[in-house]
Amino acid sequence: AQSVTQLDSQVPVFEEAPVELRCNYSSSVSVYLFWYVQYPNQGLQLLLKYLSGSTLVKGINGFEAEFNKSQTSFHLRKPSVHISDTAEYFCAVSSLSGGYNKLIFGAGTRLAVHP
Amino acid sequence: KAGVTQTPRYLIKTRGQQVTLSCSPISGHRSVSWYQQTPGQGLQFLFEYFSETQRNKGNFPGRFSGRQFSNSRSEMNVSTLELGDSALYLCASSAGTGAAETQYFGPGTRLLVL
């Protein structure tokens, strides 16, 4: 079985500061990894995904994430955040054996960017 | 290209009733997945339909069911509603033919059970 742990439920940060949102996963098989963002009263939007290859993945809105197989982590980073980045962020995994469209989500991290 | 649409956006029902939610995927997409989002349990996978067949399912009771039509539109039904079914129900669509594809989510249907 797969599981995802997002280590911080809330992350406050000042505008233009860097941020890291942490995600660890557990799986006995190879996984695909995703970060989604959810703005209030909206659905989920894909920020980036790791399927294979380079462990550093670049996504939209200046976000990037690094896959670390030995530490089973997939942390999301942004060097300088904006007020508009305030949202909830979800890390998710799927696998070929479990169904690549069956996403297992973490509990979410609420990012609050303050002026 | 139009995004994923879900109807209705908001719904209020009472315990014991049943409800049907609809999802229209992006044109050309054949896979539709459904998720339930609640404050307590977070985002949980319900099921996935591909070309009118259920391809995968999560751990939900049989009161939760779904179907997909030949135009790829999907419906999910919840019978004998319980208070705990109050949630945001999200659907996501993709082409459904490979792991490299992106799933696109709709805005969700917010269901309140009284």
Interface residues (C-beta under 8 A of the other chain):
Chain A: Y32 Y36 N41 Q42 G43 L44 Q45 L46 K49 L51 F90 A92 S94 L96 G98 G99 Y100 N101 K102 L103 I104 F105 G106 A107 G108
Chain B: V4 S31 S33 Y35 G42 L43 Q44 F45 E48 R55 N56 G58 L90 A92 S94 G96 G98 A99 A100 T102 Q103 Y104 F105 G106 P107 G108
